[in-house]
Amino acid sequence: MANARALDKRRKSIRNIRKITRTMELIATARYKKAMDRAHAVTAYTDRLSQIVSSLAAAGTEVDHPLLQPRENPKAVRVLVLSSNRGLCGGYNAGVLRATMPRIQELESSIGSVSVDVSGKRGINGLKFRGVETAENYTQFEDQPAYDEVEKIASGYLEQYITGQFDRLDVIYTKFISTSRQIATIETLLPFGSFDEEISGAGASEDSSSQSQFEFLPTAQSILEEVVPTSFKAKLFKCFLDAAVSEQVARMIAMKGATESAGDMINQLSMTYNRARQSQITGEIMEIIGGVEALKS
């Protein structure tokens, strides 16, 4: 039978761990709610930008922008991987890395020139362990990514794409769908193909009578030159926000599971401790009875 004192010491230790995991669960829940509010606001913003360009297409304006033009036979690809700086978030980072490695291998076999950028210490260490060299590393993003920081990265990508330093940008991140579902997603942000589809779809649904309702000042093309890069920056920012929300959800669920497991271990140890204590007390009673009998004799 295990020593009762050792069992009690272990039980107290697990109780302390349960307090820590419970606190981390509450913190992750609060951060998740804040990150979720920001993600909803950015979603409304990006949707509105899409509507503006759809209006340009609906007005019969020829939509032409370098970011919207697909490039045949790309020679260089850029991959941005979004992970977390901290652990204790379940399989969040593992899911991102599982989606990253096959895509990098696929691009290297089909295109050849692949540059990998990583946000988050866990992703940096994970790719380094797998033998993947990274071009740029970002560790300044936490649960509330700042738009100014993301805009700097986005502006650099726009400049490199327009000057022909790479022909395609893939972003690998965890897309938030619901509290119970987050999916590691690979999204191509450059060229802006998905945006182009939205434009063509909106233009096809408008008739000639509605097209005459739009008037753009100074010109539709000048508006387009401002809106399309802004839309790219907003979409990249939304990827960072989705990753932040998914990280907090994963940490919240992981810490909740750890707290529940600690509670189960405490209950099991309490039963074992009570049995050990009972056995110890019984042994002490038997020793006293034996000593009394010895004195009588």
C-alpha positions in Angstrom: 0.0 0.0 0.0 1.3 3.5 -0.9 2.4 5.8 1.8 -0.4 8.1 2.9 1.8 11.1 3.4 3.2 10.8 -0.1 -0.3 10.4 -1.6 -1.4 13.5 0.3 1.6 15.5 -0.9 0.9 14.4 -4.5 -2.8 15.3 -4.2 -1.9 18.8 -3.0 0.5 19.2 -5.9 -2.2 18.3 -8.4 -4.7 20.7 -6.7 -2.2 23.5 -7.3 -1.9 22.5 -11.0 -5.6 22.4 -11.3 -5.8 26.0 -10.0 -3.3 27.0 -12.7 -5.0 25.3 -15.5 -8.4 26.7 -14.4 -6.9 30.2 -14.3 -5.4 29.7 -17.8 -8.8 28.5 -19.1 -10.5 31.6 -17.8 -7.9 33.9 -19.3 -8.1 32.1 -22.7 -11.9 32.5 -22.6 -11.7 36.3 -22.0 -9.1 36.7 -24.7 -11.1 34.6 -27.1 -14.2 36.9 -26.7 -12.1 40.0 -27.4 -10.4 38.4 -30.4 -13.8 37.2 -31.7 -15.2 40.7 -31.5 -12.3 42.1 -33.6 -12.6 39.3 -36.1 -16.3 40.0 -36.6 -15.6 43.7 -37.2 -12.9 43.0 -39.8 -15.2 40.5 -41.5 -17.8 43.3 -42.0 -15.0 45.6 -43.3 -13.7 43.1 -45.9 -17.3 42.4 -47.0 -17.9 46.1 -47.6 -14.7 46.4 -49.6 -15.9 43.5 -51.8 -19.2 45.2 -52.3 -17.4 48.4 -53.5 -15.5 46.5 -56.2 -18.6 44.6 -57.1 -20.3 47.9 -57.7 -17.5 48.9 -60.0 -18.1 45.7 -62.0 -21.9 46.2 -61.9 -21.5 49.7 -63.3 -19.9 48.2 -66.4 -16.4 49.4 -65.5 -13.6 47.3 -66.8 -11.9 45.9 -63.7 -8.1 45.8 -64.3 -5.4 45.7 -61.6 -2.0 43.9 -61.4 -3.1 42.1 -58.2 -6.1 40.6 -60.0 -4.3 39.3 -63.0 -3.3 35.6 -62.8 0.2 34.7 -63.7 0.7 31.6 -65.8 3.7 29.3 -65.0 4.7 30.9 -61.7 8.5 30.8 -61.0 8.6 31.7 -57.3 6.2 31.2 -54.5 6.0 32.7 -51.0 4.4 30.8 -48.1 3.3 32.5 -44.9 2.7 30.2 -41.9 0.7 31.5 -38.9 1.4 29.7 -35.6 1.5 30.7 -31.9 4.3 32.0 -29.7 3.2 29.8 -26.7 2.2 26.2 -26.2 -0.5 24.6 -24.0 -3.0 25.0 -26.8 -3.7 21.3 -27.7 -3.1 20.4 -31.4 -3.3 23.9 -32.7 0.3 24.2 -33.9 0.5 20.5 -34.9 -2.4 21.0 -37.2 -0.8 24.0 -38.9 2.5 22.1 -39.4 0.7 19.1 -40.8 -0.9 21.3 -43.5 2.4 23.1 -44.1 4.8 20.3 -44.9 2.8 18.7 -47.8 2.2 22.1 -49.4 5.8 23.0 -49.3 6.8 19.7 -50.8 4.2 20.0 -53.5 5.4 23.6 -54.4 9.0 22.6 -54.4 8.3 19.7 -56.8 6.1 21.7 -59.1 7.6 25.2 -59.0 11.0 24.9 -57.3 11.6 28.3 -55.7 9.7 28.5 -52.4 10.3 31.0 -49.7 8.7 30.3 -46.3 7.9 33.0 -43.7 6.7 32.1 -40.2 4.8 33.9 -37.5 5.1 32.4 -34.1 7.9 30.7 -32.1 6.2 27.3 -32.2 6.0 27.3 -36.0 9.6 28.5 -36.3 10.9 25.8 -34.1 8.7 23.2 -35.7 9.8 23.9 -39.2 13.5 24.1 -38.1 13.2 20.7 -36.5 11.8 19.4 -39.9 14.7 20.9 -41.8 12.8 23.8 -43.4 14.7 27.0 -43.8 12.7 30.2 -43.2 13.2 33.6 -44.9 11.4 35.9 -42.4 10.3 35.2 -38.8 7.7 37.2 -36.8 7.3 36.8 -33.1 5.5 40.0 -32.2 2.0 38.8 -32.7 -0.1 37.6 -29.7 -3.8 37.2 -29.0 -4.5 40.8 -30.4 -2.5 41.3 -33.6 -2.1 45.0 -34.4 -3.2 46.1 -37.9 -0.2 48.4 -38.3 2.2 45.4 -37.9 0.2 43.3 -40.4 0.1 46.2 -42.8 3.9 46.4 -42.9 4.1 42.8 -43.8 1.3 43.2 -46.4 2.9 46.2 -48.0 6.2 44.3 -48.3 4.4 41.4 -50.0 2.6 43.8 -52.4 5.8 45.5 -53.4 7.6 42.2 -54.0 4.6 40.8 -56.0 4.3 43.8 -58.2 8.0 43.9 -58.9 8.0 40.2 -59.8 10.0 38.8 -56.9 7.4 36.1 -56.5 4.3 35.1 -58.4 2.1 33.6 -55.7 1.4 34.0 -52.0 -0.1 31.2 -49.9 -1.1 31.7 -46.3 -1.4 28.7 -44.0 -3.4 29.4 -40.9 -6.2 27.9 -38.7 -9.5 29.2 -39.9 -12.1 29.8 -37.2 -15.5 28.3 -38.1 -17.1 27.8 -34.7 -16.1 27.2 -31.1 -16.1 23.4 -31.7 -14.5 23.6 -35.2 -11.3 25.2 -36.4 -9.6 24.0 -39.6 -6.0 24.4 -40.8 -6.5 26.2 -44.1 -4.3 27.0 -47.1 -5.5 30.2 -48.8 -3.9 31.8 -51.9 -4.1 35.6 -51.4 -2.0 36.6 -54.4 -3.0 36.8 -57.1 -6.4 38.0 -55.9 -8.3 35.2 -57.7 -11.1 34.7 -55.2 -11.7 38.5 -55.2 -11.9 38.4 -59.0 -14.5 35.7 -58.9 -16.6 37.9 -56.5 -16.3 40.7 -59.0 -17.4 38.6 -62.0 -20.2 37.1 -60.0 -21.6 40.4 -59.0 -21.2 41.8 -62.5 -23.2 39.0 -64.0 -26.1 39.5 -61.6 -26.6 43.1 -62.5 -28.7 44.2 -65.5 -28.2 47.3 -67.6 -30.8 49.4 -65.8 -29.0 49.1 -62.5 -25.6 49.8 -64.0 -26.5 53.3 -64.7 -27.1 54.1 -61.0 -23.4 54.3 -60.2 -21.2 57.3 -60.6 -17.6 57.3 -59.5 -15.4 60.4 -58.7 -12.7 61.1 -59.6 -12.6 57.8 -61.7 -13.4 54.2 -61.2 -9.9 53.1 -61.9 -8.4 55.4 -59.3 -10.8 54.0 -56.7 -9.9 50.5 -57.8 -6.2 51.2 -57.3 -6.9 52.1 -53.7 -9.5 49.5 -52.9 -7.7 46.4 -54.1 -4.5 46.8 -52.1 -6.6 47.7 -49.1 -8.7 44.6 -49.6 -5.5 42.4 -49.6 -4.3 44.0 -46.4 -7.7 43.5 -44.8 -7.8 39.8 -45.9 -4.3 39.2 -44.5 -5.2 40.9 -41.3 -8.3 38.7 -41.1 -6.1 35.6 -41.4 -4.1 36.8 -38.4 -7.2 37.4 -36.4 -8.7 34.0 -37.3 -5.4 32.4 -36.2 -5.5 34.3 -32.9 -9.2 33.3 -32.2 -8.5 29.7 -33.0 -5.4 29.7 -30.8 -7.4 31.0 -27.8 -10.2 28.5 -28.5 -7.7 25.6 -28.6 -6.0 26.8 -25.4 -9.4 27.2 -23.7 -10.4 23.6 -24.6 -7.0 22.2 -23.7 -7.0 23.9 -20.3 -10.5 22.8 -19.6 -9.6 19.2 -20.4 -6.5 19.5 -18.2 -8.6 20.9 -15.3 -11.1 18.1 -15.6 -8.3 15.5 -15.8 -6.7 17.0 -12.7 -10.1 16.7 -10.9 -10.4 13.0 -11.8 -6.8 12.4 -10.6 -7.6 14.1 -7.3 -10.7 12.0 -6.8 -8.7 8.8 -7.5 -5.9 9.9 -5.2 -8.3 10.8 -2.5 -9.8 7.2 -2.6 -6.3 5.7 -2.5 -5.3 8.0 0.3 -8.3 7.1 2.4 -7.7 3.4 1.9 -4.0 3.9 2.9 -4.9 6.0 5.8 -7.5 3.5 6.9 -5.0 0.7 6.6 -2.5 2.7 8.6 -5.0 3.5 11.4 -6.0 -0.2 11.5 -2.4 -1.2 11.9 -1.8 1.3 14.7 -4.9 0.0 16.5 -3.7 -3.5 16.2 -0.4 -2.5 17.6 -2.0 -0.9 20.6 -4.2 -3.9 21.2 -1.2 -6.1 20.9 0.7 -4.0 23.4 -2.2 -4.1 25.9 -2.4 -7.9 25.6 1.3 -8.1 26.2 1.0 -6.0 29.4 -1.9 -8.2 30.7 0.2 -11.2 30.3 
